[in-house]
Amino acid sequence: MSQGQVQVCPVCSVKILKLVGEDRVIFSTGAFGTREMLRSRVCRHVQKAGCINKDASSGTKL
Protein backbone atom coordinates (compact mmCIF):
# COMPACT_ATOMS: atom_id res chain seq x y z
CA MET A 1 0.00 0.00 0.00
CA SER A 2 1.38 3.39 -0.94
CA GLN A 3 1.74 6.21 1.53
CA GLY A 4 -1.25 8.55 1.72
CA GLN A 5 -1.87 11.80 3.49
CA VAL A 6 -3.11 11.48 7.08
CA GLN A 7 -5.56 13.96 8.57
CA VAL A 8 -6.36 14.05 12.29
CA CYS A 9 -9.74 15.42 13.36
CA PRO A 10 -9.31 18.12 16.05
CA VAL A 11 -12.76 17.25 17.42
CA CYS A 12 -12.61 13.47 17.93
CA SER A 13 -8.88 12.74 17.26
CA VAL A 14 -9.68 10.04 14.71
CA LYS A 15 -7.15 9.63 11.87
CA ILE A 16 -8.21 9.59 8.22
CA LEU A 17 -5.76 8.13 5.73
CA LYS A 18 -6.49 9.64 2.31
CA LEU A 19 -6.14 6.95 -0.35
CA VAL A 20 -6.99 6.73 -4.04
CA GLY A 21 -10.56 5.49 -4.32
CA GLU A 22 -11.76 5.51 -0.72
CA ASP A 23 -10.32 6.98 2.45
CA ARG A 24 -9.55 4.73 5.42
CA VAL A 25 -10.55 5.80 8.93
CA ILE A 26 -8.32 4.67 11.78
CA PHE A 27 -10.36 4.49 14.98
CA SER A 28 -8.63 4.41 18.39
CA THR A 29 -9.77 0.79 18.83
CA GLY A 30 -11.12 -1.84 16.48
CA ALA A 31 -10.92 -2.33 12.75
CA PHE A 32 -10.39 0.29 10.08
CA GLY A 33 -13.51 1.93 8.73
CA THR A 34 -14.88 4.38 6.18
CA ARG A 35 -15.90 8.03 6.43
CA GLU A 36 -19.53 6.84 6.36
CA MET A 37 -18.90 4.63 9.41
CA LEU A 38 -17.22 7.54 11.18
CA ARG A 39 -20.20 9.78 10.41
CA SER A 40 -22.71 7.24 11.73
CA ARG A 41 -20.72 6.38 14.88
CA VAL A 42 -19.23 9.74 15.90
CA CYS A 43 -19.78 12.85 13.78
CA ARG A 44 -23.58 12.91 13.79
CA HIS A 45 -23.54 12.94 17.60
CA VAL A 46 -20.77 15.51 18.09
CA GLN A 47 -21.66 18.23 15.52
CA LYS A 48 -18.89 20.65 16.50
CA ALA A 49 -17.02 23.18 14.40
CA GLY A 50 -13.72 21.84 13.14
CA CYS A 51 -14.96 18.35 12.23
CA ILE A 52 -13.10 17.16 9.10
CA ASN A 53 -15.76 14.59 8.14
CA LYS A 54 -18.63 16.77 6.95
CA ASP A 55 -22.04 15.41 5.89
CA ALA A 56 -22.46 15.03 2.12
CA SER A 57 -26.05 16.34 2.29
CA SER A 58 -24.77 19.68 3.59
CA GLY A 59 -22.88 20.21 0.34
CA THR A 60 -19.43 19.43 1.71
CA LYS A 61 -17.26 16.49 0.70
CA LEU A 62 -17.10 13.36 2.80
PyMOL Python script that loads the backbone (N, CA, C, O; Angstrom):
from pymol import cmd

cmd.read_pdbstr("""\
ATOM      1  N   MET A   1       0.848  -1.180   0.000  1.00  0.00           N
ATOM      2  CA  MET A   1       0.000   0.000   0.000  1.00  0.00           C
ATOM      3  C   MET A   1       0.888   1.236   0.000  1.00  0.00           C
ATOM      4  O   MET A   1       1.838   1.325   0.778  1.00  0.00           O
ATOM      5  N   SER A   2       0.581   2.179  -0.865  1.00  0.00           N
ATOM      6  CA  SER A   2       1.382   3.386  -0.943  1.00  0.00           C
ATOM      7  C   SER A   2       1.013   4.352   0.174  1.00  0.00           C
ATOM      8  O   SER A   2      -0.087   4.307   0.725  1.00  0.00           O
ATOM      9  N   GLN A   3       1.956   5.221   0.490  1.00  0.00           N
ATOM     10  CA  GLN A   3       1.744   6.209   1.529  1.00  0.00           C
ATOM     11  C   GLN A   3       0.689   7.205   1.080  1.00  0.00           C
ATOM     12  O   GLN A   3       0.720   7.677  -0.057  1.00  0.00           O
ATOM     13  N   GLY A   4      -0.251   7.531   1.974  1.00  0.00           N
ATOM     14  CA  GLY A   4      -1.248   8.554   1.717  1.00  0.00           C
ATOM     15  C   GLY A   4      -1.083   9.676   2.717  1.00  0.00           C
ATOM     16  O   GLY A   4      -0.227   9.619   3.600  1.00  0.00           O
ATOM     17  N   GLN A   5      -1.890  10.674   2.574  1.00  0.00           N
ATOM     18  CA  GLN A   5      -1.870  11.797   3.491  1.00  0.00           C
ATOM     19  C   GLN A   5      -2.779  11.472   4.671  1.00  0.00           C
ATOM     20  O   GLN A   5      -3.887  10.971   4.482  1.00  0.00           O
ATOM     21  N   VAL A   6      -2.316  11.756   5.882  1.00  0.00           N
ATOM     22  CA  VAL A   6      -3.105  11.477   7.077  1.00  0.00           C
ATOM     23  C   VAL A   6      -3.634  12.786   7.644  1.00  0.00           C
ATOM     24  O   VAL A   6      -2.880  13.739   7.839  1.00  0.00           O
ATOM     25  N   GLN A   7      -4.934  12.826   7.905  1.00  0.00           N
ATOM     26  CA  GLN A   7      -5.563  13.956   8.570  1.00  0.00           C
ATOM     27  C   GLN A   7      -5.998  13.481   9.949  1.00  0.00           C
ATOM     28  O   GLN A   7      -6.420  12.337  10.113  1.00  0.00           O
ATOM     29  N   VAL A   8      -5.894  14.363  10.939  1.00  0.00           N
ATOM     30  CA  VAL A   8      -6.363  14.050  12.286  1.00  0.00           C
ATOM     31  C   VAL A   8      -7.458  15.050  12.638  1.00  0.00           C
ATOM     32  O   VAL A   8      -7.243  16.259  12.564  1.00  0.00           O
ATOM     33  N   CYS A   9      -8.620  14.555  13.017  1.00  0.00           N
ATOM     34  CA  CYS A   9      -9.739  15.424  13.359  1.00  0.00           C
ATOM     35  C   CYS A   9      -9.471  16.089  14.714  1.00  0.00           C
ATOM     36  O   CYS A   9      -9.206  15.396  15.695  1.00  0.00           O
ATOM     37  N   PRO A  10      -9.538  17.424  14.780  1.00  0.00           N
ATOM     38  CA  PRO A  10      -9.314  18.116  16.047  1.00  0.00           C
ATOM     39  C   PRO A  10     -10.456  17.922  17.037  1.00  0.00           C
ATOM     40  O   PRO A  10     -10.302  18.202  18.225  1.00  0.00           O
ATOM     41  N   VAL A  11     -11.598  17.446  16.555  1.00  0.00           N
ATOM     42  CA  VAL A  11     -12.757  17.253  17.422  1.00  0.00           C
ATOM     43  C   VAL A  11     -12.719  15.898  18.130  1.00  0.00           C
ATOM     44  O   VAL A  11     -12.852  15.825  19.351  1.00  0.00           O
ATOM     45  N   CYS A  12     -12.535  14.820  17.349  1.00  0.00           N
ATOM     46  CA  CYS A  12     -12.609  13.473  17.931  1.00  0.00           C
ATOM     47  C   CYS A  12     -11.272  12.727  17.914  1.00  0.00           C
ATOM     48  O   CYS A  12     -11.189  11.614  18.433  1.00  0.00           O
ATOM     49  N   SER A  13     -10.239  13.311  17.336  1.00  0.00           N
ATOM     50  CA  SER A  13      -8.884  12.742  17.265  1.00  0.00           C
ATOM     51  C   SER A  13      -8.759  11.491  16.410  1.00  0.00           C
ATOM     52  O   SER A  13      -7.737  10.809  16.477  1.00  0.00           O
ATOM     53  N   VAL A  14      -9.768  11.170  15.610  1.00  0.00           N
ATOM     54  CA  VAL A  14      -9.679  10.035  14.706  1.00  0.00           C
ATOM     55  C   VAL A  14      -8.734  10.403  13.562  1.00  0.00           C
ATOM     56  O   VAL A  14      -8.614  11.576  13.207  1.00  0.00           O
ATOM     57  N   LYS A  15      -8.064   9.403  12.985  1.00  0.00           N
ATOM     58  CA  LYS A  15      -7.153   9.630  11.867  1.00  0.00           C
ATOM     59  C   LYS A  15      -7.817   9.147  10.586  1.00  0.00           C
ATOM     60  O   LYS A  15      -8.433   8.082  10.553  1.00  0.00           O
ATOM     61  N   ILE A  16      -7.682   9.947   9.529  1.00  0.00           N
ATOM     62  CA  ILE A  16      -8.212   9.587   8.223  1.00  0.00           C
ATOM     63  C   ILE A  16      -7.050   9.532   7.250  1.00  0.00           C
ATOM     64  O   ILE A  16      -6.383  10.537   7.003  1.00  0.00           O
ATOM     65  N   LEU A  17      -6.815   8.349   6.701  1.00  0.00           N
ATOM     66  CA  LEU A  17      -5.759   8.131   5.725  1.00  0.00           C
ATOM     67  C   LEU A  17      -6.369   8.302   4.343  1.00  0.00           C
ATOM     68  O   LEU A  17      -7.209   7.505   3.926  1.00  0.00           O
ATOM     69  N   LYS A  18      -5.947   9.337   3.639  1.00  0.00           N
ATOM     70  CA  LYS A  18      -6.494   9.638   2.313  1.00  0.00           C
ATOM     71  C   LYS A  18      -5.827   8.747   1.282  1.00  0.00           C
ATOM     72  O   LYS A  18      -4.620   8.835   1.058  1.00  0.00           O
ATOM     73  N   LEU A  19      -6.623   7.888   0.653  1.00  0.00           N
ATOM     74  CA  LEU A  19      -6.140   6.951  -0.349  1.00  0.00           C
ATOM     75  C   LEU A  19      -6.870   7.187  -1.665  1.00  0.00           C
ATOM     76  O   LEU A  19      -7.920   7.830  -1.688  1.00  0.00           O
ATOM     77  N   VAL A  20      -6.323   6.672  -2.750  1.00  0.00           N
ATOM     78  CA  VAL A  20      -6.994   6.735  -4.040  1.00  0.00           C
ATOM     79  C   VAL A  20      -8.198   5.801  -3.971  1.00  0.00           C
ATOM     80  O   VAL A  20      -8.069   4.640  -3.582  1.00  0.00           O
ATOM     81  N   GLY A  21      -9.353   6.304  -4.344  1.00  0.00           N
ATOM     82  CA  GLY A  21     -10.557   5.489  -4.320  1.00  0.00           C
ATOM     83  C   GLY A  21     -11.409   5.775  -3.104  1.00  0.00           C
ATOM     84  O   GLY A  21     -12.450   6.421  -3.215  1.00  0.00           O
ATOM     85  N   GLU A  22     -10.986   5.306  -1.952  1.00  0.00           N
ATOM     86  CA  GLU A  22     -11.756   5.512  -0.723  1.00  0.00           C
ATOM     87  C   GLU A  22     -10.811   5.728   0.439  1.00  0.00           C
ATOM     88  O   GLU A  22      -9.805   5.031   0.572  1.00  0.00           O
ATOM     89  N   ASP A  23     -11.137   6.693   1.278  1.00  0.00           N
ATOM     90  CA  ASP A  23     -10.322   6.982   2.447  1.00  0.00           C
ATOM     91  C   ASP A  23     -10.512   5.904   3.510  1.00  0.00           C
ATOM     92  O   ASP A  23     -11.562   5.266   3.577  1.00  0.00           O
ATOM     93  N   ARG A  24      -9.492   5.706   4.336  1.00  0.00           N
ATOM     94  CA  ARG A  24      -9.547   4.729   5.422  1.00  0.00           C
ATOM     95  C   ARG A  24      -9.518   5.480   6.746  1.00  0.00           C
ATOM     96  O   ARG A  24      -8.646   6.319   6.975  1.00  0.00           O
ATOM     97  N   VAL A  25     -10.471   5.176   7.611  1.00  0.00           N
ATOM     98  CA  VAL A  25     -10.553   5.805   8.928  1.00  0.00           C
ATOM     99  C   VAL A  25      -9.900   4.877   9.944  1.00  0.00           C
ATOM    100  O   VAL A  25     -10.193   3.682   9.989  1.00  0.00           O
ATOM    101  N   ILE A  26      -9.012   5.442  10.759  1.00  0.00           N
ATOM    102  CA  ILE A  26      -8.315   4.669  11.782  1.00  0.00           C
ATOM    103  C   ILE A  26      -8.895   5.089  13.137  1.00  0.00           C
ATOM    104  O   ILE A  26      -8.569   6.150  13.670  1.00  0.00           O
ATOM    105  N   PHE A  27      -9.762   4.228  13.676  1.00  0.00           N
ATOM    106  CA  PHE A  27     -10.361   4.487  14.983  1.00  0.00           C
ATOM    107  C   PHE A  27      -9.344   4.172  16.081  1.00  0.00           C
ATOM    108  O   PHE A  27      -8.358   3.480  15.828  1.00  0.00           O
ATOM    109  N   SER A  28      -9.575   4.672  17.290  1.00  0.00           N
ATOM    110  CA  SER A  28      -8.634   4.414  18.386  1.00  0.00           C
ATOM    111  C   SER A  28      -8.609   2.936  18.771  1.00  0.00           C
ATOM    112  O   SER A  28      -7.582   2.437  19.231  1.00  0.00           O
ATOM    113  N   THR A  29      -9.720   2.236  18.589  1.00  0.00           N
ATOM    114  CA  THR A  29      -9.775   0.789  18.826  1.00  0.00           C
ATOM    115  C   THR A  29     -10.601   0.144  17.719  1.00  0.00           C
ATOM    116  O   THR A  29     -11.460   0.787  17.116  1.00  0.00           O
ATOM    117  N   GLY A  30     -10.337  -1.108  17.464  1.00  0.00           N
ATOM    118  CA  GLY A  30     -11.120  -1.841  16.482  1.00  0.00           C
ATOM    119  C   GLY A  30     -10.543  -1.762  15.077  1.00  0.00           C
ATOM    120  O   GLY A  30      -9.432  -1.280  14.852  1.00  0.00           O
ATOM    121  N   ALA A  31     -11.338  -2.251  14.153  1.00  0.00           N
ATOM    122  CA  ALA A  31     -10.920  -2.335  12.754  1.00  0.00           C
ATOM    123  C   ALA A  31     -10.979  -0.975  12.066  1.00  0.00           C
ATOM    124  O   ALA A  31     -11.613  -0.037  12.549  1.00  0.00           O
ATOM    125  N   PHE A  32     -10.295  -0.897  10.916  1.00  0.00           N
ATOM    126  CA  PHE A  32     -10.386   0.293  10.077  1.00  0.00           C
ATOM    127  C   PHE A  32     -11.827   0.463   9.623  1.00  0.00           C
ATOM    128  O   PHE A  32     -12.610  -0.487   9.639  1.00  0.00           O
ATOM    129  N   GLY A  33     -12.169   1.676   9.219  1.00  0.00           N
ATOM    130  CA  GLY A  33     -13.515   1.933   8.732  1.00  0.00           C
ATOM    131  C   GLY A  33     -13.509   2.932   7.595  1.00  0.00           C
ATOM    132  O   GLY A  33     -12.458   3.271   7.053  1.00  0.00           O
ATOM    133  N   THR A  34     -14.695   3.400   7.240  1.00  0.00           N
ATOM    134  CA  THR A  34     -14.877   4.384   6.177  1.00  0.00           C
ATOM    135  C   THR A  34     -15.370   5.697   6.781  1.00  0.00           C
ATOM    136  O   THR A  34     -15.740   5.757   7.954  1.00  0.00           O
ATOM    137  N   ARG A  35     -15.368   6.745   5.960  1.00  0.00           N
ATOM    138  CA  ARG A  35     -15.905   8.026   6.427  1.00  0.00           C
ATOM    139  C   ARG A  35     -17.391   7.891   6.784  1.00  0.00           C
ATOM    140  O   ARG A  35     -17.864   8.554   7.706  1.00  0.00           O
ATOM    141  N   GLU A  36     -18.121   7.048   6.069  1.00  0.00           N
ATOM    142  CA  GLU A  36     -19.533   6.837   6.357  1.00  0.00           C
ATOM    143  C   GLU A  36     -19.713   6.204   7.739  1.00  0.00           C
ATOM    144  O   GLU A  36     -20.620   6.576   8.483  1.00  0.00           O
ATOM    145  N   MET A  37     -18.848   5.250   8.076  1.00  0.00           N
ATOM    146  CA  MET A  37     -18.899   4.627   9.406  1.00  0.00           C
ATOM    147  C   MET A  37     -18.589   5.660  10.481  1.00  0.00           C
ATOM    148  O   MET A  37     -19.247   5.704  11.520  1.00  0.00           O
ATOM    149  N   LEU A  38     -17.581   6.493  10.224  1.00  0.00           N
ATOM    150  CA  LEU A  38     -17.216   7.541  11.175  1.00  0.00           C
ATOM    151  C   LEU A  38     -18.389   8.477  11.397  1.00  0.00           C
ATOM    152  O   LEU A  38     -18.702   8.830  12.535  1.00  0.00           O
ATOM    153  N   ARG A  39     -19.037   8.879  10.319  1.00  0.00           N
ATOM    154  CA  ARG A  39     -20.198   9.777  10.409  1.00  0.00           C
ATOM    155  C   ARG A  39     -21.296   9.143  11.254  1.00  0.00           C
ATOM    156  O   ARG A  39     -21.856   9.805  12.127  1.00  0.00           O
ATOM    157  N   SER A  40     -21.612   7.881  11.012  1.00  0.00           N
ATOM    158  CA  SER A  40     -22.714   7.244  11.734  1.00  0.00           C
ATOM    159  C   SER A  40     -22.382   6.957  13.194  1.00  0.00           C
ATOM    160  O   SER A  40     -23.277   6.947  14.039  1.00  0.00           O
ATOM    161  N   ARG A  41     -21.108   6.725  13.501  1.00  0.00           N
ATOM    162  CA  ARG A  41     -20.717   6.383  14.875  1.00  0.00           C
ATOM    163  C   ARG A  41     -20.349   7.584  15.734  1.00  0.00           C
ATOM    164  O   ARG A  41     -20.565   7.568  16.946  1.00  0.00           O
ATOM    165  N   VAL A  42     -19.787   8.639  15.111  1.00  0.00           N
ATOM    166  CA  VAL A  42     -19.228   9.740  15.899  1.00  0.00           C
ATOM    167  C   VAL A  42     -19.776  11.105  15.489  1.00  0.00           C
ATOM    168  O   VAL A  42     -20.390  11.806  16.293  1.00  0.00           O
ATOM    169  N   CYS A  43     -19.548  11.472  14.235  1.00  0.00           N
ATOM    170  CA  CYS A  43     -19.777  12.849  13.780  1.00  0.00           C
ATOM    171  C   CYS A  43     -21.218  13.322  13.948  1.00  0.00           C
ATOM    172  O   CYS A  43     -21.444  14.476  14.313  1.00  0.00           O
ATOM    173  N   ARG A  44     -22.188  12.462  13.690  1.00  0.00           N
ATOM    174  CA  ARG A  44     -23.579  12.906  13.795  1.00  0.00           C
ATOM    175  C   ARG A  44     -23.980  13.204  15.228  1.00  0.00           C
ATOM    176  O   ARG A  44     -24.959  13.914  15.457  1.00  0.00           O
ATOM    177  N   HIS A  45     -23.245  12.678  16.195  1.00  0.00           N
ATOM    178  CA  HIS A  45     -23.536  12.937  17.603  1.00  0.00           C
ATOM    179  C   HIS A  45     -22.793  14.164  18.127  1.00  0.00           C
ATOM    180  O   HIS A  45     -23.283  14.854  19.020  1.00  0.00           O
ATOM    181  N   VAL A  46     -21.626  14.431  17.579  1.00  0.00           N
ATOM    182  CA  VAL A  46     -20.774  15.515  18.087  1.00  0.00           C
ATOM    183  C   VAL A  46     -21.197  16.869  17.534  1.00  0.00           C
ATOM    184  O   VAL A  46     -21.477  17.786  18.306  1.00  0.00           O
ATOM    185  N   GLN A  47     -21.249  17.012  16.213  1.00  0.00           N
ATOM    186  CA  GLN A  47     -21.655  18.233  15.519  1.00  0.00           C
ATOM    187  C   GLN A  47     -20.986  19.495  16.059  1.00  0.00           C
ATOM    188  O   GLN A  47     -21.658  20.446  16.457  1.00  0.00           O
ATOM    189  N   LYS A  48     -19.658  19.489  16.066  1.00  0.00           N
ATOM    190  CA  LYS A  48     -18.886  20.651  16.499  1.00  0.00           C
ATOM    191  C   LYS A  48     -18.116  21.235  15.330  1.00  0.00           C
ATOM    192  O   LYS A  48     -17.783  20.535  14.373  1.00  0.00           O
ATOM    193  N   ALA A  49     -17.841  22.523  15.420  1.00  0.00           N
ATOM    194  CA  ALA A  49     -17.022  23.184  14.402  1.00  0.00           C
ATOM    195  C   ALA A  49     -15.634  22.557  14.411  1.00  0.00           C
ATOM    196  O   ALA A  49     -15.106  22.217  15.469  1.00  0.00           O
ATOM    197  N   GLY A  50     -15.054  22.409  13.244  1.00  0.00           N
ATOM    198  CA  GLY A  50     -13.721  21.836  13.141  1.00  0.00           C
ATOM    199  C   GLY A  50     -13.718  20.383  12.714  1.00  0.00           C
ATOM    200  O   GLY A  50     -12.656  19.831  12.426  1.00  0.00           O
ATOM    201  N   CYS A  51     -14.879  19.749  12.666  1.00  0.00           N
ATOM    202  CA  CYS A  51     -14.961  18.354  12.229  1.00  0.00           C
ATOM    203  C   CYS A  51     -14.492  18.256  10.780  1.00  0.00           C
ATOM    204  O   CYS A  51     -14.925  19.052   9.947  1.00  0.00           O
ATOM    205  N   ILE A  52     -13.618  17.302  10.458  1.00  0.00           N
ATOM    206  CA  ILE A  52     -13.102  17.158   9.101  1.00  0.00           C
ATOM    207  C   ILE A  52     -13.905  16.159   8.277  1.00  0.00           C
ATOM    208  O   ILE A  52     -13.581  15.931   7.112  1.00  0.00           O
ATOM    209  N   ASN A  53     -14.924  15.568   8.841  1.00  0.00           N
ATOM    210  CA  ASN A  53     -15.758  14.594   8.141  1.00  0.00           C
ATOM    211  C   ASN A  53     -17.171  15.150   8.023  1.00  0.00           C
ATOM    212  O   ASN A  53     -18.076  14.732   8.744  1.00  0.00           O
ATOM    213  N   LYS A  54     -17.349  16.098   7.106  1.00  0.00           N
ATOM    214  CA  LYS A  54     -18.633  16.767   6.946  1.00  0.00           C
ATOM    215  C   LYS A  54     -19.642  15.887   6.227  1.00  0.00           C
ATOM    216  O   LYS A  54     -19.271  15.009   5.448  1.00  0.00           O
ATOM    217  N   ASP A  55     -20.922  16.127   6.495  1.00  0.00           N
ATOM    218  CA  ASP A  55     -22.040  15.413   5.891  1.00  0.00           C
ATOM    219  C   ASP A  55     -22.169  15.777   4.416  1.00  0.00           C
ATOM    220  O   ASP A  55     -22.113  16.955   4.062  1.00  0.00           O
ATOM    221  N   ALA A  56     -22.338  14.787   3.560  1.00  0.00           N
ATOM    222  CA  ALA A  56     -22.460  15.030   2.123  1.00  0.00           C
ATOM    223  C   ALA A  56     -23.732  15.811   1.805  1.00  0.00           C
ATOM    224  O   ALA A  56     -23.740  16.582   0.846  1.00  0.00           O
ATOM    225  N   SER A  57     -24.790  15.641   2.564  1.00  0.00           N
ATOM    226  CA  SER A  57     -26.048  16.337   2.286  1.00  0.00           C
ATOM    227  C   SER A  57     -25.950  17.826   2.556  1.00  0.00           C
ATOM    228  O   SER A  57     -26.793  18.589   2.083  1.00  0.00           O
ATOM    229  N   SER A  58     -24.946  18.261   3.304  1.00  0.00           N
ATOM    230  CA  SER A  58     -24.772  19.679   3.593  1.00  0.00           C
ATOM    231  C   SER A  58     -24.003  20.379   2.481  1.00  0.00           C
ATOM    232  O   SER A  58     -23.773  21.586   2.546  1.00  0.00           O
ATOM    233  N   GLY A  59     -23.602  19.617   1.451  1.00  0.00           N
ATOM    234  CA  GLY A  59     -22.883  20.208   0.335  1.00  0.00           C
ATOM    235  C   GLY A  59     -21.366  20.153   0.475  1.00  0.00           C
ATOM    236  O   GLY A  59     -20.651  20.656  -0.393  1.00  0.00           O
ATOM    237  N   THR A  60     -20.870  19.562   1.534  1.00  0.00           N
ATOM    238  CA  THR A  60     -19.432  19.432   1.708  1.00  0.00           C
ATOM    239  C   THR A  60     -19.016  18.002   1.462  1.00  0.00           C
ATOM    240  O   THR A  60     -19.815  17.079   1.624  1.00  0.00           O
ATOM    241  N   LYS A  61     -17.774  17.813   1.074  1.00  0.00           N
ATOM    242  CA  LYS A  61     -17.258  16.493   0.700  1.00  0.00           C
ATOM    243  C   LYS A  61     -17.029  15.610   1.907  1.00  0.00           C
ATOM    244  O   LYS A  61     -16.527  16.060   2.938  1.00  0.00           O
ATOM    245  N   LEU A  62     -17.401  14.352   1.770  1.00  0.00           N
ATOM    246  CA  LEU A  62     -17.099  13.359   2.802  1.00  0.00           C
ATOM    247  C   LEU A  62     -15.675  12.945   2.689  1.00  0.00           C
ATOM    248  O   LEU A  62     -15.211  12.112   3.468  1.00  0.00           O
TER     249      LEU A  62
END
""", "prot")
cmd.dss("prot")
cmd.show_as("cartoon", "prot")
cmd.util.cbc("prot")
cmd.orient("prot")
